[in-house]
Amino acid sequence: MTDLRMLTLSGLLADLQQMIATGTDPDSVVILSKDAEGNGFSPIAAEDAYGTPVVDFSVGYYRPESTWAGDFWAPGSPDDDDFDDDPRTVSPNDVKAVVLWPTN
């Protein structure tokens, strides 16, 4: 598998802090693109029990299938059994990951 250069949480945090430090409005909404070509967009959004916006995220493992796509799984999640290997174990190619879920 090709060495993937993926953004880490600390890298994302540093980039966001730099964006704010250089004038990006910290109240700007966060939008995910469907793909690199910009064929669709969706905000990262969810609401708590009080209607306050919160980040909808999951913590688990990313299993790259190529340099541009892969699969995500979280131990103990309902869709943990969607994979061919049973029981689900961390493979050498899996990396710890956080998924930010879009609204749509």
N, C-alpha and C positions, 0 to 999 in steps of 0.2 A: 504494500500500500504506500502511495506517495505520502511524504511528510506533509501533513496539512497544517497550515498556518491559520489557526482559528483564534478569534478574539476571546480573551478571558474576561471574567468579571472585573478584575483589577484594571485591565486595559480599557474596558468600556467606561469604567468610572473615571479613569484619567482623561479619556477623550471627552467625556461629558463635562468634566470640570474645566478642561481647556476651552471647550465651546462656550461655556458660560463666562469664563474669564475674558474671552475675546468678544463678548457682546451678544451672544445668543440669548434670547429671552428664556429664563429658566421656567417660565410658565407655558412654553411651547408644548403642544401635544406630541406624543411619540406615535409614529405611523410605521407599519411594516409593509414592505413591498412584497407582492406575490412572487416576483422573480427579478432577476437582474435587468431585464428589459423594461420593467415598470408596467407590466400588463394588468395590474390590479393593486389596490392598496386597502389596508384595514388598520384602524387604530388598535393599540394595545389598551384594552379597557375591560374592566369588570367593576362590579359594585359590591360593597359589603352590605350587611343587613340594614344599614341606615341610608343607603343610596350614595355613599361616598365612593368616589373612584379609587380603585386599588389595582395593583398589578396582578394579573392572573398568571401564575408561573408554576412550573413543575421542576423538581430536582431529580436527576437520575443519570443515565448514561446515553451517550451518542455513539452509535455504531456506524462509521462511515462505510458506504458501499462504493463510493467513487470520490473524486476530488470535489464534486459538486452536490452530492446528495447522500443521505443515509437514513438511519432510523433512530428513534429515541425510545428508551424504555426506562421505567422506574420500578425497582424491586417491589413486589407486592401489589402493583397496580392491577386493576381488572383486566387490562389488555396485555399483561405480562405473558399470557399464554398464546399470544399471536405469533410467536416465533417458533422456528423449526427446532431449535435446540431446547431440550427439556431434560432436567430442570434448567431454568434460566441462570446462567452464570456469567460473570464478567469475563470477556475475552481480552486478549492482549491488545486488540485494536480499539476496544471501547475506551471512551474518555468521559470523565465526569462532566456533566452538562446541566445547564439551566435553560429551560424553554420558556420564552415569553409568548403567551397565547394571544392571538389577535381576536377582535370581536367577531369577525366573520372568517 
